[in-house]
Amino acid sequence: MRIERNYSLKHHNTFHIPAETRWFVEYENEEELDRILRDEYFQECISLHIGEGSNLLFINDYDGIIIHSMIKGISLADEASESVLLRVGAAERWDDVVAYAVSKGWGGVENLSHIPGETGAAAVQNIGAYGVEIKDVVETVETYNQLTFEKRIFTNEECHYRYRHSFFKENRRDPYIVTRVNLRLRKTPVYRLDYGNLRDALKDGEVSLPSVRDAVIRIRREKLPEPAELGNAGSFFMNPIISGAQFEALKAEFPDMPSYPLPDGRMKASAGWFIEKCGFKGKKHGNVGVYEKQALVIVNHGGATGSEIVAFADVIGQAVNDKFGIMLVPEVRYVY
């Protein structure tokens, strides 16, 4: 177990905000986690469990305890004729899990290549890209309850997955810490290529798990900044889901507006397109800006505070609402 006081979080968030936490505690296994949660001092403090910090924005210093898991490992938990079950520690880097699956010839997560973050946080956030979400392969999620100290395994259905949402993000629920994620992968891959420009990127070569992974990585690197080089948390806003009637009204006024139909008749619109149409793509304000190649990404050009980023995001959101009547909801979690 590692315990630090007045600890900088600059390397624990991909925006590289130099916030500090009063206490930083890192545990290696469930036994250490149990000891932390049962500690009387811990129970008196506010606390936050984080992964790699690729979806967090620290607004101020954190006057409490930041907890981080070091539970790692990728193991074969079950094997059937057509599938395998991988048991993955919450602290495993998600892209390492994808690379491992692809190297074994197991399909289902190749479209989710090169997404930053750890596996536990990926299951909480229900990450997605190129027509695939992690919910498509999650079989169960192993957790530890911070209030009752009991272990619980959630089925996929019990995770209440939907777009960028899960049971674990619902504030009214008891706080569960994800310790491991179990993924059901296919021995015979079923490729999902009809999203974005993925098929075009593969048109001159053989379709395979490695080629799909390479294409996804190439596309993401072309349009998204690397967090190590330019502070960001990927997509800052969620793509808005609008009614069919609102879509038709907007489409009549803006015929080039991209959209993706949902099974319930609603439409998923493009937040990046709205932001770009409002003139923010590549725009810089002080230490903050919108990435020049992808309007959905807000970047820290160096020295930005969390408050500066929030203020800039608010300006963008207001402009989109004024022009399109669309309320953008941050995908990034604000931590005060």
Secondary structure, DSSP 8 states (H G I E B T S, - for coil): -EEEEEEE-GGGSTT----EEEEEEEESSHHHHHHHHH-HHHHHS-EEEESS-TTEEE-S-EEEEEEEE----EEEEEE-SSEEEEEEETTSBHHHHHHHHHHHT-BSSGGGTT--SBHHHHHHHT-EETTEEGGGTEEEEEEEETTT--EEEEETGGGT-BTTB-GGG-TTS--EEEEEEEEEEESS------STTHHHHHTTS---HHHHHHHHHHHHHHHS--TTTSEEEEE-B---EE-HHHHHHHHHH-TT--EEE-TTS-EEE-HHHHHHHTT-TT-EETTEEE-TT-TTEEEE-SS--HHHHHHHHHHHHHHHHHHH-----BSSEEE-
